[in-house]
Amino acid sequence: MRVFNPKELATHDFHQILLGTVIPRPIALASTVDANGIVNLSPFSFFNCFSANPPILVFSPARRVRNNTTKHTLENILETKEVVINIVNYAMVEQTSLSSVEFDKGIDEFVKSGLTAVQSKLVTPPRVKESPVSFECKVKELIPLGEQGGAGHLVICEVVLVHVDDAIFDSNNTISPKKLDVVARLGGDWYCRVNGQSLFKVSKPGTKLAVGFEKLPESLLKSEILNGNHLARMASVEAVPELTDEEFADWIGDLDQFLAENGQISIQLLHEKLKYYIEEGFVELAWKLLLAAEKITKNRKS
């Protein structure tokens, strides 16, 4: 494994490591105005949500690495303390990229990118009509993180109003990630689209307890077939299931398919079946199979 010390690398080089590894990053398409009402629109991928009550979004316009200059977004926020953060979906990603061009101050990125400015209700900067979600925000605090090129400025924003497109809600009145079709930044020219096969579910444990990895047999922990995700599902049960004598009797015939030439249960065949059950969502069944296999192995040894 390579090791990098940020103090020993050029800022540009370490910046690329950060951008290439801390991914995916959501995009804040920030619209601001200066004290004279001149509009600016620019995307930032150092961005996320940090609180629900109060509702806080934070993004960071960094000083340019190459010449240590600041961006118009930061200058406008210092003057007006307002911003609209617009979420970027796939249908507008190319226009968003175009808005990142370093146009001179006074050039309207809405016009350059072809995006549509819509008047906000509680703040002065306009929101982006094409965006599926727009957060009108008041800037609570701005924290500079350094004075050199690449240094960020934490812009702590309190959401005062949010506009959400009706089209992204599902039949349960919940925001659907498939309908939102949002994009995120990776390193270099790369983006990712949060849709299709990139979407998957992991059930939240919530307030349930779990047996944990320490309850898993050593054979599972050393498995060359089951990965950490498979094992985590096995370890997420609240208690290891009990295998009744009747259930064991039902399994005996099925276990023959896992026998190796020496008459012992093949760990590979067994784990492949466990993997199938786990990936199909039959975790308890996987546990029952495992317990039955362990019991028959123990009986044969005795």
C-alpha positions as CSV (number, residue, x, y, z in Angstrom):
1,M,0.0,0.0,0.0
2,R,1.3,3.4,-0.9
3,V,1.7,6.1,1.8
4,F,1.5,9.8,1.1
5,N,2.3,12.6,3.5
6,P,0.4,15.8,2.5
7,K,3.3,17.9,3.8
8,E,5.7,16.2,1.3
9,L,3.5,16.5,-1.8
10,A,2.6,19.5,-4.0
11,T,-0.8,20.7,-3.2
12,H,-2.1,19.9,-6.7
13,D,-0.9,16.2,-6.3
14,F,-2.5,15.7,-2.9
15,H,-5.6,17.5,-4.1
16,Q,-5.9,14.9,-6.9
17,I,-5.6,12.1,-4.3
18,L,-8.5,13.6,-2.3
19,L,-10.7,14.1,-5.4
20,G,-10.0,10.6,-6.7
21,T,-10.7,8.8,-3.4
22,V,-13.3,10.7,-1.4
23,I,-16.1,9.8,-3.8
24,P,-18.8,10.1,-4.8
25,R,-19.3,13.7,-3.7
26,P,-22.8,15.4,-4.1
27,I,-22.8,18.6,-6.1
28,A,-24.0,22.0,-4.8
29,L,-24.9,24.2,-7.7
30,A,-24.7,27.5,-5.8
31,S,-26.4,30.6,-7.0
32,T,-25.4,33.9,-5.4
33,V,-25.6,37.6,-6.0
34,D,-23.2,40.4,-5.0
35,A,-24.1,43.6,-3.3
36,N,-25.1,45.1,-6.7
37,G,-27.4,42.3,-7.6
38,I,-25.0,40.7,-10.1
39,V,-25.8,36.9,-10.3
40,N,-23.2,34.1,-10.2
41,L,-23.8,30.4,-10.6
42,S,-21.1,27.8,-9.9
43,P,-20.9,24.1,-8.8
44,F,-19.1,22.8,-5.7
45,S,-18.5,19.1,-4.8
46,F,-17.2,19.8,-1.3
47,F,-20.7,19.7,0.0
48,N,-23.1,17.9,2.3
49,C,-25.9,18.0,4.9
50,F,-24.8,18.4,8.5
51,S,-28.0,19.0,10.6
52,A,-31.7,18.6,10.4
53,N,-32.7,20.9,13.3
54,P,-31.7,23.5,12.5
55,P,-31.4,22.4,8.8
56,I,-27.8,23.0,7.9
57,L,-26.0,22.5,4.6
58,V,-22.3,23.1,4.3
59,F,-20.2,23.6,1.1
60,S,-16.7,24.8,0.6
61,P,-15.5,27.2,-2.2
62,A,-11.7,26.6,-2.0
63,R,-8.9,29.0,-3.0
64,R,-7.7,28.1,-6.5
65,V,-4.6,25.9,-6.2
66,R,-2.7,27.4,-9.1
67,N,-2.9,31.1,-8.1
68,N,-4.5,31.3,-4.7
69,T,-7.4,33.5,-5.9
70,T,-10.9,33.2,-4.5
71,K,-14.1,32.5,-6.4
72,H,-17.0,34.9,-7.1
73,T,-19.3,32.7,-5.1
74,L,-17.2,33.3,-2.0
75,E,-16.9,37.0,-2.6
76,N,-20.7,37.3,-3.1
77,I,-21.5,35.3,0.1
78,L,-19.2,37.6,2.1
79,E,-21.2,40.6,0.8
80,T,-24.8,39.3,1.0
81,K,-24.8,36.2,3.3
82,E,-27.3,34.4,1.1
83,V,-27.2,31.4,-1.3
84,V,-29.4,29.0,-3.1
85,I,-28.1,25.4,-3.3
86,N,-29.5,23.5,-6.3
87,I,-29.2,19.8,-6.6
88,V,-27.8,18.5,-9.9
89,N,-29.5,15.6,-11.7
90,Y,-28.4,13.8,-14.9
91,A,-30.5,15.9,-17.2
92,M,-28.6,19.0,-16.3
93,V,-25.0,17.7,-15.6
94,E,-23.5,19.1,-18.8
95,Q,-25.0,22.5,-18.3
96,T,-23.7,22.4,-14.7
97,S,-20.2,21.7,-15.9
98,L,-20.5,24.6,-18.3
99,S,-21.4,26.9,-15.5
100,S,-18.0,26.1,-13.8
101,V,-16.1,27.9,-16.5
102,E,-14.1,30.8,-14.9
103,F,-16.0,33.6,-16.6
104,D,-15.1,37.2,-15.7
105,K,-17.1,38.8,-12.9
106,G,-20.4,40.2,-14.2
107,I,-20.8,37.4,-16.8
108,D,-24.1,35.6,-16.0
109,E,-23.5,31.9,-15.9
110,F,-27.3,31.3,-16.2
111,V,-27.1,32.7,-19.6
112,K,-23.8,31.0,-20.5
113,S,-25.1,27.5,-19.4
114,G,-28.6,27.9,-20.7
115,L,-30.1,27.2,-17.2
116,T,-33.1,29.2,-16.1
117,A,-33.1,31.6,-13.2
118,V,-36.3,31.6,-11.2
119,Q,-37.0,34.2,-8.4
120,S,-36.6,32.8,-4.9
121,K,-39.2,33.6,-2.2
122,L,-37.1,34.3,0.9
123,V,-33.6,35.1,-0.4
124,T,-32.3,37.3,-3.2
125,P,-30.3,34.8,-5.3
126,P,-32.4,33.0,-7.9
127,R,-32.9,29.3,-7.9
128,V,-32.3,27.0,-10.9
129,K,-35.6,26.0,-12.6
130,E,-34.1,22.8,-14.0
131,S,-33.0,21.5,-10.6
132,P,-35.2,18.9,-9.0
133,V,-34.5,20.4,-5.5
134,S,-33.4,23.9,-4.5
135,F,-32.6,25.1,-1.0
136,E,-32.9,28.8,-0.2
137,C,-30.4,29.5,2.5
138,K,-29.1,32.1,4.8
139,V,-25.4,31.9,5.6
140,K,-24.9,31.5,9.3
141,E,-21.1,31.4,9.4
142,L,-18.1,31.3,7.1
143,I,-15.0,29.6,8.4
144,P,-11.7,30.1,6.4
145,L,-9.5,26.9,6.7
146,G,-6.3,28.5,5.5
147,E,-4.7,31.2,3.4
148,Q,-2.8,29.1,0.8
149,G,-4.0,27.8,-2.6
150,G,-6.3,24.9,-2.1
151,A,-7.6,26.1,1.3
152,G,-11.3,25.8,1.7
153,H,-13.9,28.0,3.3
154,L,-16.7,26.3,5.2
155,V,-19.9,28.1,4.2
156,I,-22.5,27.0,6.9
157,C,-25.9,27.6,5.5
158,E,-29.3,27.4,7.2
159,V,-32.1,26.3,4.9
160,V,-35.1,28.7,5.1
161,L,-37.1,27.2,2.3
162,V,-36.8,24.2,0.0
163,H,-38.4,23.6,-3.5
164,V,-38.9,20.0,-4.4
165,D,-40.2,18.8,-7.8
166,D,-43.4,16.8,-7.5
167,A,-42.0,14.4,-10.2
168,I,-39.4,12.9,-7.8
169,F,-41.9,11.5,-5.3
170,D,-43.1,7.9,-5.5
171,S,-46.5,6.5,-4.7
172,N,-45.7,6.4,-1.0
173,N,-45.0,10.2,-1.1
174,T,-41.3,9.5,-0.5
175,I,-38.5,10.9,-2.5
176,S,-37.4,8.3,-5.0
177,P,-33.6,8.1,-5.8
178,K,-34.5,6.6,-9.2
179,K,-36.7,9.6,-10.1
180,L,-34.3,12.1,-8.6
181,D,-31.6,10.7,-10.9
182,V,-28.9,12.7,-9.2
183,V,-25.2,12.8,-10.2
184,A,-22.1,13.1,-8.1
185,R,-18.4,14.0,-8.7
186,L,-15.5,11.7,-8.8
187,G,-11.9,12.5,-9.7
188,G,-10.8,14.2,-12.9
189,D,-13.5,14.2,-15.6
190,W,-15.5,11.4,-13.9
191,Y,-19.0,11.6,-12.6
192,C,-21.4,8.9,-11.4
193,R,-25.1,8.6,-11.9
194,V,-27.2,7.5,-8.9
195,N,-29.6,5.3,-10.8
196,G,-30.1,1.8,-12.3
197,Q,-27.7,-0.8,-11.1
198,S,-25.8,1.6,-8.9
199,L,-28.8,1.6,-6.4
200,F,-29.1,-1.0,-3.8
201,K,-30.6,-1.3,-0.3
202,V,-29.0,-2.2,3.0
203,S,-31.5,-2.6,5.8
204,K,-30.8,-0.3,8.8
205,P,-30.3,-2.2,12.1
206,G,-32.2,0.5,13.9
207,T,-32.6,-0.2,17.6
208,K,-32.1,-4.0,17.1
209,L,-29.2,-5.8,18.7
210,A,-27.0,-8.1,16.6
211,V,-24.9,-11.1,17.4
212,G,-21.9,-9.6,15.7
213,F,-18.9,-11.2,13.9
214,E,-17.6,-12.9,17.1
215,K,-20.5,-15.3,16.9
216,L,-19.6,-16.5,13.4
217,P,-17.8,-19.8,13.1
218,E,-14.1,-19.7,12.2
219,S,-14.8,-21.4,8.9
220,L,-16.9,-18.5,7.8
221,L,-14.4,-15.9,8.8
222,K,-11.7,-17.7,6.7
223,S,-14.1,-18.2,3.8
224,E,-12.7,-17.6,0.3
225,I,-16.3,-17.4,-1.1
226,L,-18.1,-15.2,1.4
227,N,-17.1,-11.6,1.6
228,G,-17.5,-9.0,4.4
229,N,-21.0,-8.1,3.2
230,H,-22.2,-11.7,3.3
231,L,-20.8,-12.2,6.8
232,A,-22.3,-8.9,8.0
233,R,-25.7,-10.2,7.1
234,M,-25.1,-13.3,9.0
235,A,-23.9,-11.3,12.0
236,S,-26.8,-8.9,11.9
237,V,-29.4,-11.4,13.3
238,E,-30.5,-10.6,16.8
239,A,-29.8,-14.2,17.9
240,V,-28.3,-17.3,16.4
241,P,-31.3,-19.4,15.3
242,E,-32.0,-22.7,17.0
243,L,-32.0,-25.9,14.9
244,T,-34.6,-28.3,16.0
245,D,-34.2,-32.1,15.7
246,E,-37.0,-32.1,13.1
247,E,-35.3,-29.4,11.0
248,F,-31.9,-31.3,11.3
249,A,-33.6,-34.4,10.0
250,D,-35.0,-32.5,7.0
251,W,-31.5,-31.2,6.2
252,I,-29.7,-34.5,6.3
253,G,-30.7,-35.6,2.8
254,D,-29.9,-32.2,1.4
255,L,-26.5,-32.2,2.9
256,D,-25.4,-35.1,0.7
257,Q,-25.0,-32.6,-2.1
258,F,-22.2,-30.9,-0.2
259,L,-20.1,-34.0,0.4
260,A,-16.6,-34.2,-1.0
261,E,-14.9,-37.4,-2.2
262,N,-13.6,-38.1,1.3
263,G,-17.2,-38.2,2.6
264,Q,-16.7,-34.9,4.5
265,I,-18.7,-31.8,3.8
266,S,-17.1,-29.6,1.2
267,I,-16.5,-26.1,2.6
268,Q,-16.5,-24.6,-0.9
269,L,-19.8,-26.2,-1.9
270,L,-21.4,-25.3,1.5
271,H,-20.3,-21.7,1.3
272,E,-21.5,-21.3,-2.2
273,K,-24.9,-22.4,-1.1
274,L,-24.7,-20.1,1.9
275,K,-23.8,-17.2,-0.4
276,Y,-26.8,-18.0,-2.6
277,Y,-29.2,-18.0,0.4
278,I,-27.7,-14.7,1.8
279,E,-27.9,-12.9,-1.5
280,E,-31.5,-14.0,-2.0
281,G,-32.4,-12.6,1.5
282,F,-32.8,-16.0,3.2
283,V,-30.4,-15.3,6.1
284,E,-32.2,-17.5,8.6
285,L,-32.2,-20.3,6.1
286,A,-28.4,-19.8,5.7
287,W,-28.0,-20.1,9.4
288,K,-30.0,-23.3,9.6
289,L,-28.0,-24.9,6.8
290,L,-24.8,-23.9,8.5
291,L,-25.9,-25.3,11.9
292,A,-27.0,-28.5,10.2
293,A,-23.7,-28.9,8.5
294,E,-21.8,-28.3,11.7
295,K,-23.9,-30.8,13.6
296,I,-23.5,-33.5,11.0
297,T,-19.7,-32.9,10.9
298,K,-19.6,-33.1,14.7
299,N,-21.7,-36.3,14.7
300,R,-19.3,-38.0,12.2
301,K,-16.3,-37.0,14.2
302,S,-17.7,-38.5,17.3
